């Protein structure tokens, strides 16, 4: 698994993701993928508090050099399962007052809608995690 693999795309958060199950390919409301972050790599701030927008930036990675401070794409529920590596998840309602959560191999975390998040690989090696997400299900 490597982000140079053409099947990885750059998500709007700035994290390389290999999408395994998608609505377009499988008709599923639940999206599943594997993510990779290099040592020291950090996502931008993202939030699921506004209406979901087309993930245009994932299809146009050259536009990330001018990416916004916070990407909004909600409402959306996300779950991460850490396969390998050391990550720190920052979360809060104000990006100036974020809390930190350390994530290591075997940890899982649920990212609720309405929060602001940022993820950083704090380890010496690449970090890999399974990502699953869905809009609110009725």
Protein Blocks (a to p, Z undefined) as FASTA:
>chain_A
ZZklmkbccdfkopacddfbdfklnopabdcddddddehiacddddfkbccddfkklmmm
mlmmmgcfbdcfbdcddddddfbdcddddddjbfklccdddddehiacdddehiacdddd
fbfbdcddddddddddZZ
